[in-house]
Amino acid sequence: MSLAVLALILFVSIFLLVLYGYPVAFTLGGLSLIYALCFLDFAVLSLLPNRIMGVMDNSVLLAVPLFVFMGIMLEKSGLAERMLNSMASLFGRVRGGMAVSVVIVGALLAASTGIVGATVITMGLISLPPMLRKGYPPTVATGVIAASGTLGQIIPPSVVLVLLGSVLQVSVGGLFRAALYPSLLLVAAYIVYILGLGALRPRLFPVAVEGPAWDRTLLVKVLQSLFLPLLLIVAVLGSILIGLASPTEAAGVGAAGAVLLTWTQGRLDWDVTRTVCRDTTHLTSMVFMILLGATTFSLVFRELGGDRFLVQLIERSDLPEYQFLALVMVVVFVAGFFIDFIEIVFIIVPVVTPVFVAYGTDLIWLGILLGINLQTSFLSPPFGFALFYLKGVAPPEVTTGHLYRGIVPFLIIQVILLTVVVFFPEWLGVR
């Protein structure tokens, strides 16, 4: 049996074990080491410490714990509740206005935090009960909240894009810039869908606030609630987009800004600080353990010749670039039904990247496509993590069936956006 075939067996074995429920980090690293000891020269393992130190020395990856800290700290600040209340007052007189408010606040939280789990849980706690009380059907309310909460997957500063930048070895700042227009288009598509369906089927999107039109006091209240989050977004994203700071430096500014914002809201105390630091350490440790396991897998897979075998296989099959891209997108989409986005980034993406390099594919464009596709992994039944997060904080009368049915229209919107980015990247400045 050739080593290249063993590389593919290694890949399939890891994928199956992860599906079976084994820890991702230890499956990636442990099984790869077993294959290396059995089928490769022992000297190959001497390369592993340098690879691991290369990961640990990567300053771009320092942005991960800083963005995670920023997101969790902002979750504790109470700003999301203030924003939602003021936005609901502003748009509540429009049919479907409360749902539009959830989408806008979800987008702002995504641009402030980039942490999907924190956003979904926060939005579920503060917006689901009021939406149900106002007469929104559970399918509509849960669909809007889950879709809005996962905008942090693609709206910069996204942890997903940071990890993709590391795996694809492209500029994270370039990914942030390229993701800006598609993410805004996705937010706009959600809002258009809500307002359009509200006009066609008024029963689904009731008017949440009765009374006179907007006045100056309400507008001032809205601006006050938005000022601090927007200031943080401008400080973090603006410094990256204009080239003033690297993603890591901007993440440091964002983490410090999140602490100040929480302090201004009177929520900063020892218990909050301890909780935020503990959760940040937990999430960061999980990501980096998976990353180290993925580094081991990548080394062994390449030493077995798996990447060269795949490139030669695609070249012999004469498969055009777009057909191979479609195949990868389908695989990532289906994998998102069963495994987390971090696992997809570190298992599937490194395997297919050499093939795209051989095609001469723009890797920034590829990163945006993968980011949009990975967003669906949080929403796709039966194992979409955003659905689990939301179900955990939903009232008892909201069933899993409500969540599954409610998310379908938003999944369709995401697939449409993915298609647009594939065929018209120049329109969005992605390629």
Secondary structure, DSSP 8 states (H G I E B T S, - for coil): --HHHHHHHHHHHHHHHHHHT--HHHHHHHHHHHHHHHHS-GGGGGGHHHHHHHHHT-GGGGHHHHHHHHHHHHHHHSHHHHHHHHHHHHHTTSTTHHHHHHHHHHHHHHHHH--HHHHHHHHHHHHHHHHHHTT--HHHHHHHHHHHHGGGGTSSS-HHHHHHHHHHT--HHHHHHHHHHHHHHHHHHHHHHHHHHHHH-GGGS-----SS---HHHHHHHHHHHHHHHHHHIIIIIHHHTTSS-HHHHHHHHHHHHHHHHHHTT---HHHHHHHHHHHHHHHHHHHHHHHHHHHHHHHHHHTTHHHHHHHHHHHHT--HHHHHHHHHHHHHHHTTTS-HHHHHHHTHHHHHHHHHHHT--HHHHHHHHHHHHHHHTT-TTT-HHHHHHHHHS-TTS-HHHHHHHHHHHHHHHHHHHHHHHH-GGGGT--
